[in-house]
Amino acid sequence: MRIAILADIHGNLPAFEAALDHVARGHADRIILAGDIVVGAPDSKACWKLACELGCPILRGNQERYVAHYGTSRALPIWDTDQFAPLHWAAKQLTDRDREGMGNLPLTLRLPEVQDVVFCHASTRSDNDAIKAHTPEDHKLHEMFSGIAERFIVRAHNHIGGTRIWDGRSIITCSSVGLPLDGEPTAQYLLLEKHNSDWLIRHQSVPYDIEAALRRFHDTGYLEATGPMGHLFLRELATASHQIVPFLRAYARWADKSPISLSEAVDRFLSVY
């Protein structure tokens, strides 16, 4: 059995299409979409439509939750600021039915024919938990995966592929289809293949037309609509390197010292970093 897990597409349609073509040529038995199909690059609507047409299981990522709750009583006040302009762009593309479907997506997935494996976007408790090499085992990981009996935990969210051994289990993180952060601007996904009683883990890296993806930022009017944050997503896609999270941390430090606008902060970040 071969299972392809695709995640963190983030509105990058050329990367999504390239990854799916690679999956088809590899004759995977199952496809699982592990969240964050939308928000980031310009084509959230097209990526969501293609995801739904696959007829495969889809897990809820934090971006699906943001889109589903945006404009409702469950939205956070900060979502109305320019810092979340890419969310506004994605939400406007999607219908109420799309957004309702995203809000109803499950947090975790277990398949009867796939023994000893649980799938999630970030963790089994939350769609927004990050796991790093220094994440403490004694309480943090136990809180994220409380009560989990499976030996294999397959997740995404961090945009960098890897495996961490914890408490006799393997936490397998698949990289990002649309916004990988390992310096390789390719469409990346995870392939699990049954080998006797175990699972063979293969991280896939698929070249795609990145120039076509970058043109979408300009041709769609995305950069004008999303402003400074849209430019950061453009740079993140082009370089396959961390931009958004380091910027937000720097922005918080600078804002603590003196007033600074989002646009001024992005200009400073791009010039300094």
N, C-alpha and C positions, 0 to 999 in steps of 0.2 A: 504494500500500500504506500502510495506517495501522496503527501498532503502539502499543498502550497499555502503558506500564510503570508498575505500581503497586508501591509499596514502603513499608516502615516503617509497617505497619498497627497493630502493637503492641496487638492485642486490642481495638481500637475497632470493634465490629461496625456500629453505625449509620453511621460514616464509610465503612467498607468497602462496605457495601451501596449507599450513595449514589454512591460513585465508580464502582462496577460498573454501576449504572443509567445514569449519564452516559456511560460507555463504550459501552454497548449502544445508546443513542440516537444516538451518534456513528458507529455502524457501523464500529468498528475491526475490522481483519482478524485481528489477533493480540493476545493479552494475554500479558504476561510479568510474573510476580511476582518482584521483585528483593530478597526477603529481609525479615527481621524482621516476620513475620506475627504473632508472639506476644510476650507479656510487655510489660506497661505498663498498659493498661486491663484490665477484668475478664474479657473474653470471648475468651481465647486459644483455647479448644476450639472455639467456634463459628466463629471466623475461620479456624482451620486446616481445619475440615470444609468450609467454603465454598470455601476455596482449592483443596482437593483435588477438589471436585466440578466445578471449572471445566475440568479436564483440560488445563491450560496449563503451560508450563515454570515451574518454581519454583527460584529460586536460594537458596543457604544464606546467611542473615544470621548475625551473631554471636549473636543471641538463639536461633535454632534450634540452634546449636552448644551454647549454655549448657544448654538444655533437654535435648538429646540426651545430654550428658555428665554432667549433674547426678546425683549419687548413684552414680557409677561411679569407677573408678580414674583417670579422666581429668579429674575435677572439681578445681577449685582450692579450697583450704581456706576462703577467704573467702566462697565461695558458700553455706556453711552458716550465715553470720551474718545478722542482721536486715537488714543492708544489702541483701541479695538476697531479701527476703521476697516481692516480686512474682514472682521466678523460682520460688520454692517454690509459690506459688499456681498459676502456669501449669502447672508440672510435675505437680501433683496432678490437674489437669483432664484431662490427656492420658494415653492408654494407652501401653503399651510399644510397640505397633505404630506409634503416632503418632510417638513419640520416635525409634524406629529409622528411620522414613521421613525425619525431619528430619536425622538424622545422615548419611544417604546423599545428601542434596541436593548438587548440584554447586556449585563456587565460581564458575565462569564459564559462559557460554553463547554459542555461535555458531550461527546458523541458515543453512542453505544458501541460502535464498531472500532473506536479508537480507545483502547484500554490504557489506563494509568496516565492519562494526559488531561490537563485542564487548560483552557485557553482564556485569555483576558487581554484587555488593552494595556493597563498599567499594573494593577494588582486585582485580587479578588475582592477587595474591600472598596476600591476607589478607581475612577478612571484617570486619576491625576497623580499617582504615586511614581516618583522617580527612584530607580535603583542604580546605585553606583558602586564602584569597587570598595568604597569606604562606608557604605551603608551598614550600620551595626546589625549583627545577627541576633543578639540577645533579646532585643525587644522590637526593633523596627520591622525586620522581616517577619517575625512571628505575628505582629499586628497586621501586616499586609496580607498574610496568607494563613490566617487563623483557621484551624480545623481542616486544612487541606491534606488529604490522604494520598493524592497522586504523586508519583515520583518525578513527573515532568510537568513543569509549569511553563507554558509558552506565552510570551507577552511581547509588547512593543513599546511605544511611547518615548524611549530614549533616543531613537534615531541612529543608534550605533549598535551593530550586532555583537553578540557575545554570550557566554555561558558562565553562570556562577553556581558553584556547588554549595548547597546549604542544607544541613540537617538530613543528609542522605537523599536529597532531591537535586534536580538540575533545573535552575531557573534560566530558561533560554530566551534571550531577547533578540527579536528580529529587527533588522535595520529598516530604514524608511524607503518606500518606493519613490516618493516625490521630493523629499528633503533630507537625504542622508547627511550625516555630519562627521564622516570619517575622512574627509578630504577627497573622496572619489565621487564625482558628480554622475553617478549611474543610477538606474532604477534597481533597488535592492530589495530582496525578499528572502524568506526562509523556506527551505524544503525539508520536510521530515519524511524519512523512508524507513519502513519497517524492516528490520534485519534480525531474523530469528525472534527472540523475545525482547529485543531492544529497539531503540530508534536511532537511526543514523541522521546526524544534523549537518545540513549543508546550507551555508549562506551563499546566496546567488547575487551576482552583480552583472547587470545587463546594460550595455551602452544604449543610449537613445538620442534622439535629435534634441539636444539641450538648447541649441540655438532657436529651434521652433518654440520651445517652452519659454525662453526669454523674450521672444517677440510678442508673445501673448500679453505680457505685462504692458507693452506699449500699444499694441493694436486694439486692445479692448477698452482703453481708457482707465485701466486699473490704477496706474501710478498716480494719475490726477485725482482719482476718487479716494484713494487710500493714503496718499501723502507720505510722510516720513516712514511710517511702519511698512508701507508697501515697498519702499526702496530697500528696507532691511531684508524683507523676504526675497526680493530680487537678488540681493547680494548673497543671501544664504543659499539659494538655489544654485547660483552661478559658481560659488566656491565650495559648496558642500562642507561648510564650516559654521561653527556657532556664531550667530550674530544677535538673534532676538534676546536670548536669556542674558548674555553678557551686557548687552545694551541696557536692559531693564535694571540690572544691578547697578550699573554705572549711573544711570538716570536717577535712581533712588539716592545714591550717595551725593550726587551733585545737588539735587533738590533739597537735601537736608541742610546743605551749607548756604545756599542762596537760591532765590527764585530763578527758574529756567524753564522755558517753554519746551514742549516736545520737539518741535522743529529745530530749535537751537541745540538741544541735547543730541539729536541724531547727527546734526552737522558736526558737532564736537566729537562724537564717537567715531564717525567715519574718517575724520581727519587725524585723530589720535591713534585709533586702532586699525 
